Amino acid sequence: MGTDSRAAKALLARARTLHLQTGNLLNWGRLRKKCPSTHSEELHDCIQKTLNEWSSQINPDLVREFPDVLECTVSHAVEKINPDEREEMKVSELLSEASFQEALQESIPDIQAHEWVPLWLLRYSVIVKSRGIIKSKGYILQAKRRGS
């Protein structure tokens, strides 16, 4: 992670809510393994990779502002989804609190990962109907700091 993890750690230490969007996994080929055996493994890899890349691209102005809500996305990988669309798209996917905290801890060393709880997770796929192939897929996650 290098020196950028300090900025990510400082932002996460003060934020109350985290919105994480992985972007299109098919275009990025961002997973450590070609075929994760479970959705949980795929999700863990996605969270970790997105946080690592996000922390390496933190805007210095963001560190001065310390926003309550952090939008963890990587701009070239994501088509932004507004909050109203997020509410309409929510579905449940199995994500244990421990798995999320582990991915957070591995991505940003020395962070107080136990303070963060995932609230909801959306897994999406865009399928080309005429060809029956997946064009895009990814995850959107919201987490909140305990007690906030």
C-alpha angles and dihedrals in degrees: 000000000000125000094333090074089072091063092045091048092050092049094047091046090061103031121096099195133035124200111191123187118183098195124212108340093191094060094043103044084207102155123105091226126046094225116019109208094225139025088243092059091047091049093048090052092047094051093047095046094046093050092047093051094041092052091051091055102044113148111235090226090061091058090055093050100046096201121208091227118050119202105205106193136128107233100218092051102046139068100205118243115207121230094254091055090047091057091052094048101049116131131160125257125172110263118155119215089234093053092051092047091049092053090047092049093048091049099046112028119218093018117140092245093168088069092065125083124185111235101186142348132204123198113193137186130187111208126195099228098203093051101030094228131132110248098180140001137171148131136264118197137182121200131177134203112247113258096019 
